[in-house]
Amino acid sequence: MDCIFCKIANKEIPSSIVFENDRVIAFRDINPVAPVHILVIPKNHVESVQHLNEEHYDDLKEIFKAIKEIAVKEGIDKTGYRVISNYGKDGGQEVNHLHFHILGGETIGKLRCK
């Protein structure tokens, strides 16, 4: 598979990992648009939000638990943060692997996440 996020999850490509468990991995975005910009992905390949089904619910639970834990570790849990998942070309999705952006560390205005 040529999915860059699968390669990161499989440790075939180095990344700045901030969280990992058996279902989820999170790493710093290489082109951050905020002081804190972390991507959270399921280790199992799912193309997008539109491709989710019941078999992915446990992964989603783990993703959102990870987001809360990461926010605390990054010190943005009290001031606030934004969670974004883009879908499809028109939605700005550039990597066809489900991922959630965590953005924080400053007041978030209108940002484009890729």
Buried (B, 14 or more C-beta within 10 A) or exposed (E): EEBBBBBBBEEEEEBEBBBBEEBBBBBBBEEBEBEBBBBBBBBBBBBBBEEBEEEBEEBBEBBBBBBEBBBEBBEBBEEEBEBBBBBEEEEEBEBBBBBBBBBBBEEBEEEEBE
